[in-house]
Amino acid sequence: MKKQAVITGDIINFTKLLAIKRQQLIEDTEVLLKTWAKEKAEAEIFRGDSYQVLFDEILKAITKSIQLICWFKKHSDENNKIYLSTRISIGIGEISYLGKNVLNSDGEAFHLSGRNFDIMRDNEYLSIHTADENKNTGIEIILGFINKYIGKWTKGQAEVIFLILEGKTQQEIAETLSLSQPSVNGRLKSAGWKEVDATIKYIANLIEQK
């Protein structure tokens, strides 16, 4: 059977937001997730600030996870010093059963995603696990460096990275955010985006190898 990817995540510092802002963020996030999923039932929010999404493609799952990290960071309330982010565990494996929605489904990918989410450390923003322990060891080492980059991303850097992963050019991003093109490029460089982008593509390719 083809391997698929399940992401399980929650929102860091979500409860610090005012109720009206929490509601709006969840509503907007649900729309975003269901837009990304192949079927709307394959993306669900649960327990108020947690979510789960099923993806057919491994690189897409990793890319969208990076976008989600940026999505929450860019919704931070800096005026009140409330800095949002998210923890995401990606499980990659077979899907044995699809229920009425992603939360009622089962399989290796769900188990790997859920179990490893429960043991994520405070400084981990992204965790990826397969059934191959040898690959997991290498991925964990690589993600140790990636998580250090992610932890330092600012709201401004997150805004730019989110849009670059939407396929926007630097000039289009500059126009969208009312910035100069050199400012956009500067944010990408200071965020280490070139290195992060190459790394997530490498991880996806490593996982795909038999």
N, C-alpha and C positions, 0 to 999 in steps of 0.2 A: 504493500500500500504506500501511496505517496505521503511523505512527511509534510505536516502542516505546523503552523506556529500559533500558539495561544499566548496572549499577553494578559497579565494580571497586574493591576496597579492601584495605588491610592494616592491621594493628594496631600502633600506635606503642608502643614499649617492651615489647612482648610477651615478648621473650627474657629480660627482667630478672626475670620472675616465676619462682617455683619450679616445677619440672616438674609437680607435682601440681595446682597452680593453673592452669598453662597448659592441661593436659588438661581440667580441669573447665570452664574458660572456653570452650574450643573446642567441647566437647560442648553446652554451653548455647547458644552462639551458633548452632551448626548447627540446633538445634531451633527457635530464634527465626526464622532465615532461612527455613527450610522451611515454617514456619507462615505467613509473609508471602507466599510465592510462590504463584502460582496452581497450579502443579504442583511436587511436591517436587524433580524433576529440574532445575527452573529456578533452584535455589539450591545452590551448592556451595562448600565450603572446599577450598583447595589450597595446596600449599607450606607447610603448617603454620599460617601466620598470615595468609593471603590468602583472599579470597572474591569471588564473582561472583554476581549475582542479576539476573534478567530481570523487568521489570515492564511491564504493558500501559499503565498510566496514568502520565503524566509527573509530576503533582503527587504521586502516591503514591510514586514513586521518590525525589523530593526530600525528602518528609516522612520516609520511612523512612531515608533517609541521615542526616537530622538525628537521628533516634532512635538510629541506630547510633553516631553520635558520642557521644551521651549514654550509651548502653549501655556502651561501653568506659570512658568517664570514670567512671561510677558503680561500675565494678569495679576502680578504682585501689586499690592497697595503700598507703594513706597512712601507715600505721605504719612502713613500710620506705621511704617516699618514692619509691614507684614509681607514676608518674602515667600512666595509659593514655589513649589516644585513638585516632583512626583517620584515614587519608587516604582520600577517596572521589572517584573520577572517574565522572561520569555521562555516558554517550554516548547521544544521542538520534537515532534514524534508523530505517531499515527493517531488518527481519530477513530475510535471504535463505535461511537454512537452520537448522533446529532438529535437532540430533543427539540422541543418547541422553541427554545432559544439557547444561546451559548451557555447560560447558567445551568441548564438541564442536560448538558451533554457530557460525554465521558471519553476517556482515552489517554494514552501515554502523554500527549502534549499537555493535556489539562493537569495531569498529576505532577508533571515536572514543573509546570508554571506555578501551580498553587503551593506545592510543598516548599519550593525554593523561595517563593515570595515570603513565606512565614519565617524564614531564617535570614532574611536580608539584614545587613548591618546598617547602622545610621548613615554611614558615609557612602553607601551604595545607592546609586540612582538607576543603574541598569545591570541586570543579571540575566545571563543566557545559559540554558542547560539543555543538553541532548541526552540520549541514552548511552552515548559513547564517553566513558570517563576520561579516556586519553585526550579527546578533543576538549572536554570540559576543563581540564587542567590548564591547557594552553589558553583557552578563551578567558578563563578567570584571571590569569596573569595579565593578558592584554587589557581587559576591562578595568583592571586596577588603575591603569594609567588614564584610560578614557574617563573614568569616574572622577578623577582629580581635575580634568579639564572641565567637565560638566558642572562640578561643584562651584567653580569660579565664574561661570558664565553670568553676565549681568542681564538685566531686563532688556537693555538695548541690543546686546549681542543675540539674545534669544529671539527677538523680533526679526532680526536679519536672517538667522539660521532657519527659522520656521519658513520664511518666504523663499529662501534659496532651495529648500527641499520641496517647495510647491512648484519648482521649475522656473521661478522668476529669474530674470537676469539682474545683474547688479544695478543697471540703470533703471529697470522697472521697480526694483526695491527702493532705490533712491527717490523715485517719484512718489511711490506709495507712502513712504515714511517722511517725506519732505526733508531729505538729506542730500548731500552731495555724493556722487559716485565714489570719490576717494574716502569719504566717511564710512560708506558701506564696506568697502574693501578693508578699511582699517579695523572695523569691528570683526570681520571674518578672520583676519590675521591674528588679532589679539586673542580671539577665542580658540585659536589653533584649529580652525575648521578644516583646512587642507589635510591635516594629519588625522583628524577624527573621521572625516569622510572616507579617506583611503582605508582606515582601519575597519570601519563597519562593513565595507565592501569585501575586505579580506576575510573577516569572520564569516560572512554569509557564504563566500566561496569555499571556505574550509569546511563548513557544515554540510554543504552540498556534496562534497567529495565522499566517495564510498571507501 
